[in-house]
């Protein structure tokens, strides 16, 4: 083989090594596209995981809140055996007994619970539009503790307040009752379902039950009650309509107001719970109906069966903030007679 042929073969071999500029740019472009696709897939997968996790947490929180409210609400008006003799006679006007005792159940519409050690004697304030928890209600439940056996003074732990505690020691005053107040307030910067419970010391303590509850609605199923007037003489023990807390008030008549509250036979509860920021797949405007989407016969609009323009929060349109939300709706039928 001639030297010239060797040089040509060697030169051809070296020319075939490496990439041209065009080939390099094409390879880089394809690599970038593959990396971008992988990153996009990772972001979508991570967002989906966050949404599924947030949805699961919302369901757990909703079940816990509903179970606790139902457990505490059905205790309303409970009487232990040592108290039963009191029911046969009216309360005397002496010995510090009230002539118009607070009902076993009552509440406030669109209200913020007063802070302090005795919120029952401090009137709540109306919530301001646009603030966290706007439209949320206050629910107050009263019931008596149960003894292990008559005269023991020891609680049998069957009756709990909204914080899960029982009253110990058990006292015997006719109107000495356990009190649970369920309401919405800020906790660590998040609107939360709160429990304010009356301890045996006579002071209230407040703690969060579930974080992320930004709307808490209550309607009261009443028997023989018309909004704004004292109750009718007849009642059959079955709720015939649902009213707001303010509709049970009789202006200038505290006796008539308390008589209306003693006709409450059931509770309709609605809540809107929210997840953390960016837990939803899309940022879109949404409207929620805490009492459900049932339509009234008059308007035929979604949610119109239980919502009202006079009841802020029954139609709830939150800010477009990318949070996943869930509605919880349930009814509690009260077991005990609410007459005192």
C-alpha positions as CSV (number, residue, x, y, z in Angstrom):
1,X,0.0,0.0,0.0
2,X,1.4,3.3,-1.0
3,X,2.1,6.1,1.6
4,X,-0.4,8.3,-0.2
5,X,-3.2,5.7,0.2
6,X,-2.4,5.4,3.9
7,X,-2.6,9.1,4.5
8,X,-6.0,9.3,2.7
9,X,-7.5,6.5,4.8
10,X,-6.2,8.0,8.0
11,X,-7.6,11.4,7.1
12,X,-11.0,10.0,6.2
13,X,-11.1,8.1,9.6
14,X,-10.3,11.3,11.6
15,X,-13.0,13.3,9.6
16,X,-15.7,10.8,10.8
17,X,-15.0,11.3,14.5
18,X,-17.0,13.9,16.6
19,X,-20.2,15.8,15.7
20,X,-21.0,18.7,13.5
21,X,-22.4,21.9,15.1
22,X,-25.9,21.1,13.6
23,X,-25.8,17.6,15.1
24,X,-24.8,19.0,18.4
25,X,-27.6,21.5,18.4
26,X,-30.2,18.9,17.5
27,X,-29.0,16.6,20.3
28,X,-29.1,19.4,22.8
29,X,-32.6,20.4,21.7
30,X,-33.9,16.8,22.0
31,X,-32.2,16.5,25.5
32,X,-33.8,19.7,26.7
33,X,-37.3,18.6,25.4
34,X,-36.9,15.3,27.2
35,X,-35.8,17.0,30.4
36,X,-38.7,19.5,30.2
37,X,-41.2,16.6,29.7
38,X,-39.8,14.8,32.7
39,X,-40.0,17.9,34.9
40,X,-43.6,18.6,33.7
41,X,-44.5,15.0,34.5
42,X,-42.9,15.2,37.9
43,X,-44.8,18.5,38.7
44,X,-48.1,17.0,37.6
45,X,-47.5,13.8,39.6
46,X,-46.5,15.8,42.7
47,X,-49.6,18.1,42.3
48,X,-51.8,15.1,42.0
49,X,-50.3,13.5,45.1
50,X,-50.8,16.8,47.0
51,X,-54.4,16.9,45.9
52,X,-55.1,13.3,46.9
53,X,-53.4,13.8,50.2
54,X,-55.4,17.0,50.9
55,X,-58.7,15.4,49.9
56,X,-58.0,12.5,52.3
57,X,-57.2,14.9,55.1
58,X,-60.3,16.9,54.4
59,X,-62.4,13.7,54.6
60,X,-60.8,12.7,57.9
61,X,-61.3,16.1,59.3
62,X,-64.9,16.3,58.2
63,X,-65.7,12.9,59.7
64,X,-64.1,13.8,63.0
65,X,-65.9,17.1,63.2
66,X,-69.3,15.6,62.3
67,X,-68.9,12.7,64.8
68,X,-67.9,15.0,67.6
69,X,-70.7,17.4,67.0
70,X,-73.3,14.6,66.8
71,X,-71.9,13.0,70.0
72,X,-72.1,16.2,71.9
73,X,-75.4,17.4,70.4
74,X,-77.4,14.3,71.3
75,X,-76.5,14.8,74.9
76,X,-78.3,18.1,75.0
77,X,-80.9,18.2,77.8
78,X,-79.6,15.0,79.4
79,X,-80.8,14.3,83.0
80,X,-79.1,11.8,85.3
81,X,-81.3,9.9,87.7
82,X,-80.5,12.1,90.8
83,X,-81.9,15.1,88.8
84,X,-85.2,13.5,87.8
85,X,-87.1,14.6,91.0
86,X,-86.5,18.2,90.0
87,X,-88.5,17.8,86.8
88,X,-91.7,17.3,88.6
89,X,-91.7,20.7,90.2
90,X,-91.0,24.1,88.8
91,X,-87.9,26.0,89.8
92,X,-88.4,28.1,93.0
93,X,-87.8,31.8,92.8
94,X,-85.7,31.6,95.9
95,X,-82.3,30.1,96.8
96,X,-80.7,31.6,93.7
97,X,-82.7,29.6,91.3
98,X,-83.5,31.5,88.0
99,X,-87.1,31.9,87.0
100,X,-86.2,31.9,83.3
101,X,-83.2,29.6,83.1
102,X,-81.1,29.4,80.0
103,X,-82.3,26.7,77.6
104,X,-80.4,23.6,77.0
105,X,-79.6,24.6,73.5
106,X,-79.3,28.0,71.8
107,X,-76.9,29.9,69.5
108,X,-76.2,33.0,67.5
109,X,-76.2,33.6,63.8
110,X,-73.2,35.1,62.0
111,X,-71.4,35.8,65.3
112,X,-68.0,35.8,66.8
113,X,-67.7,34.4,70.3
114,X,-66.4,36.9,73.0
115,X,-63.0,36.1,74.3
116,X,-62.4,35.7,78.0
117,X,-63.2,33.3,80.8
118,X,-67.0,33.8,80.6
119,X,-68.2,34.1,77.0
120,X,-71.8,33.3,78.0
121,X,-72.2,36.6,79.9
122,X,-70.4,38.6,77.2
123,X,-72.5,39.1,74.1
124,X,-70.9,37.9,70.8
125,X,-70.2,40.4,68.1
126,X,-71.3,40.2,64.5
127,X,-68.8,39.0,62.0
128,X,-67.4,41.5,59.5
129,X,-67.9,40.7,55.8
130,X,-64.6,39.6,54.1
131,X,-63.0,38.4,57.3
132,X,-62.1,34.7,57.9
133,X,-65.2,32.8,59.2
134,X,-67.7,35.4,58.0
135,X,-71.2,34.0,58.2
136,X,-70.3,31.3,60.7
137,X,-72.6,30.6,63.6
138,X,-72.2,29.8,67.3
139,X,-73.8,26.7,68.8
140,X,-74.3,26.4,72.6
141,X,-75.2,23.0,74.2
142,X,-76.0,22.2,77.8
143,X,-76.5,18.9,79.6
144,X,-75.8,17.3,83.0
145,X,-73.1,14.9,83.9
146,X,-73.8,11.3,85.0
147,X,-72.7,9.7,88.3
148,X,-71.2,6.3,88.7
149,X,-73.9,5.7,91.3
150,X,-76.3,8.1,93.1
151,X,-74.5,10.1,95.7
152,X,-71.0,9.1,94.6
153,X,-70.2,12.6,93.2
154,X,-67.9,10.8,90.7
155,X,-68.5,11.1,87.0
156,X,-69.2,7.9,85.0
157,X,-67.4,9.5,82.0
158,X,-70.4,8.9,79.8
159,X,-71.1,12.6,79.3
160,X,-68.3,14.6,77.7
161,X,-67.9,18.2,76.5
162,X,-66.7,19.2,73.1
163,X,-63.1,18.9,74.2
164,X,-63.6,15.2,75.2
165,X,-63.5,15.8,79.0
166,X,-66.1,14.8,81.6
167,X,-67.3,16.8,84.6
168,X,-65.7,15.6,87.8
169,X,-66.8,16.0,90.5
170,X,-70.5,15.8,89.6
171,X,-72.6,18.6,91.3
172,X,-76.3,18.5,91.9
173,X,-77.7,22.0,91.3
174,X,-80.8,21.9,89.2
175,X,-79.2,24.2,86.6
176,X,-75.6,23.2,87.1
177,X,-74.9,21.8,83.7
178,X,-72.0,21.1,81.4
179,X,-71.6,23.6,78.6
180,X,-70.0,23.1,75.2
181,X,-69.8,26.1,72.8
182,X,-68.9,25.2,69.1
183,X,-67.8,28.1,67.0
184,X,-65.2,29.3,64.4
185,X,-62.1,31.4,65.3
186,X,-58.6,31.8,64.1
187,X,-56.0,29.2,65.3
188,X,-52.4,29.6,64.1
189,X,-53.6,31.8,61.3
190,X,-56.2,29.3,60.1
191,X,-60.0,29.6,60.6
192,X,-60.8,26.6,62.8
193,X,-63.7,24.9,64.4
194,X,-63.3,25.7,68.1
195,X,-64.5,24.2,71.4
196,X,-65.1,26.4,74.4
197,X,-66.0,24.2,77.4
198,X,-67.0,25.0,80.9
199,X,-64.8,23.3,83.5
200,X,-65.8,22.4,87.0
201,X,-63.9,25.5,88.2
202,X,-66.6,27.7,86.5
203,X,-64.1,28.9,83.8
204,X,-64.1,28.3,80.1
205,X,-61.2,26.9,78.1
206,X,-61.0,27.2,74.4
207,X,-59.1,24.9,72.0
208,X,-59.3,24.0,68.3
209,X,-61.1,20.9,67.2
210,X,-60.3,21.0,63.4
211,X,-58.3,23.5,61.5
212,X,-59.4,24.7,58.1
213,X,-63.1,25.1,58.9
214,X,-64.0,28.5,57.3
215,X,-67.8,28.2,57.4
216,X,-70.0,26.7,60.1
217,X,-73.7,27.0,59.7
218,X,-76.5,25.9,62.0
219,X,-80.3,25.7,61.5
220,X,-82.7,24.6,64.2
221,X,-85.6,22.2,63.6
222,X,-88.4,23.6,65.7
223,X,-91.8,22.3,66.7
224,X,-94.7,24.7,66.6
225,X,-92.6,27.9,66.4
226,X,-93.1,30.8,64.1
227,X,-90.2,33.2,63.6
228,X,-90.2,36.2,66.0
229,X,-93.2,35.2,68.2
230,X,-93.6,32.9,71.2
231,X,-94.4,29.3,70.5
232,X,-97.8,27.9,69.8
233,X,-99.6,26.0,72.6
234,X,-99.6,22.7,70.6
235,X,-96.6,20.6,69.7
236,X,-96.2,17.0,68.6
237,X,-92.5,16.6,69.2
238,X,-91.6,16.6,65.5
239,X,-89.8,19.5,63.8
240,X,-92.0,21.2,61.2
241,X,-89.5,23.8,60.0
242,X,-85.9,25.0,60.2
243,X,-85.1,28.5,61.5
244,X,-82.0,30.6,62.1
245,X,-80.9,31.5,65.6
246,X,-82.1,35.1,65.2
247,X,-85.5,33.9,64.1
248,X,-86.1,32.3,67.5
249,X,-85.7,35.6,69.3
250,X,-88.8,37.3,70.4
251,X,-88.1,41.0,70.7
252,X,-88.4,42.3,74.3
253,X,-89.6,38.9,75.5
254,X,-86.8,36.8,77.0
255,X,-89.3,34.2,78.4
256,X,-90.9,33.7,74.9
257,X,-87.4,33.5,73.4
258,X,-86.3,30.8,75.8
259,X,-89.6,29.0,75.2
260,X,-88.8,28.9,71.5
261,X,-85.4,27.4,72.1
262,X,-87.0,24.7,74.2
263,X,-89.0,23.7,71.1
264,X,-85.8,22.8,69.2
265,X,-86.0,19.1,68.1
266,X,-83.1,18.8,65.6
267,X,-80.1,20.5,64.2
268,X,-79.1,21.0,60.6
269,X,-75.3,21.5,60.4
270,X,-73.3,22.6,57.4
271,X,-69.5,23.2,57.2
272,X,-67.0,24.1,54.5
273,X,-63.5,22.8,55.1
274,X,-60.4,24.0,53.2
275,X,-57.1,22.4,52.5
276,X,-53.6,24.0,52.3
277,X,-52.7,26.5,49.6
278,X,-52.3,25.1,46.1
279,X,-53.9,21.8,47.1
280,X,-56.5,22.0,44.3
281,X,-55.7,21.1,40.7
282,X,-57.1,24.3,39.3
283,X,-57.6,27.8,40.5
284,X,-61.2,28.5,39.6
285,X,-64.1,30.4,41.2
286,X,-66.5,28.1,43.1
287,X,-69.7,28.5,45.1
288,X,-70.5,26.1,48.0
289,X,-73.8,25.4,49.7
290,X,-73.2,24.2,53.3
291,X,-76.7,22.9,53.7
292,X,-76.7,21.1,50.4
293,X,-77.7,21.8,46.8
294,X,-81.4,20.9,47.2
295,X,-83.7,23.2,45.2
296,X,-86.7,25.1,46.5
297,X,-90.0,24.8,44.7
298,X,-90.2,28.5,44.2
299,X,-86.9,29.4,42.6
300,X,-85.5,26.0,41.4
301,X,-82.0,27.2,42.0
302,X,-79.2,25.0,43.4
303,X,-79.0,25.3,47.2
304,X,-82.1,27.5,47.5
305,X,-84.0,25.0,49.7
306,X,-82.0,25.8,52.8
307,X,-80.0,28.9,51.9
308,X,-81.1,32.5,52.5
309,X,-79.9,36.0,51.6
310,X,-80.6,36.9,55.2
311,X,-78.2,34.2,56.4
312,X,-74.6,35.0,55.4
313,X,-72.6,31.9,54.7
314,X,-75.4,29.7,53.4
315,X,-74.2,30.5,49.9
316,X,-70.4,30.7,50.2
317,X,-68.0,31.9,47.4
318,X,-64.4,31.9,48.7
319,X,-61.5,33.7,47.1
320,X,-59.8,32.0,44.2
321,X,-56.8,30.8,46.2
322,X,-56.1,27.3,44.9
323,X,-57.3,25.5,48.0
324,X,-59.2,22.3,47.8
325,X,-62.5,22.5,49.7
326,X,-65.2,20.1,50.9
327,X,-68.8,20.5,52.2
328,X,-70.0,18.5,55.1
329,X,-73.8,18.5,55.8
330,X,-75.7,16.4,58.3
331,X,-78.7,16.5,60.6
332,X,-78.8,15.6,64.4
333,X,-82.1,14.6,65.9
334,X,-82.1,15.4,69.6
335,X,-83.0,12.6,72.0
336,X,-83.9,14.4,75.1
337,X,-86.8,16.7,76.1
338,X,-85.5,20.3,76.0
339,X,-88.0,21.5,78.6
340,X,-86.6,22.4,82.0
